[in-house]
Amino acid sequence: MIRIREAAIDDLPALLEIYNYAICNLTATFDLQEQTLEDRKKWFEHHGAEYPLIVAEEDENVIGYSSLSPFNEKLAYSATSEVSIYIAPNQQGKGVGSLLMQQILKQARQLNYHTVISGITGGNGASIHLHEKFGFVLAGTLREVGNKFDEWQDVHYYQLILRD
């Protein structure tokens, strides 16, 4: 059974493994170099009350995670957050992303965010489908803004305006 819970510092090795897999194999992140445990610790410390970080756990193994982050540091954007979801490669397509999305959006509402944004790299149909399933709509596309694996990548920005 999959359980969603708040991330703990002890989860960092699993979170690092999931994220480094994405760095090396996917265009879901534009990071180009694998991160260290210390890098992930600094990232972890930016999450907390206003910007939750949650994990999906099965049989005491972290199999995915989701977080809210600032969309932009300028004060006028304070009611807008950016969502990220990463799933272990052997767990993709099993509904883990939906469970994480459901919980992180619940927390976004509880935190009184007005808007949640997600940047999705072109060609990531599974992520687009997940976001659309939860009511996100395409807000715009930035063409050829990142170069990964020797190819220019587009980023599609999806937006969900939270309503009661």
Secondary structure by P-SEA (a helix, b strand, c coil): cbbbbcccccaaaaaaaaaaaaaaccccccccccccaaaaaaaaaaccccbbbbbbbccccccccccccccccccccccbbbbbbbbcccccccaaaaaaaaaaaaaaaaacccbbbbbbcccaaaaaaaaaaaccccccccccccccccbbbbbbbbbbbccc
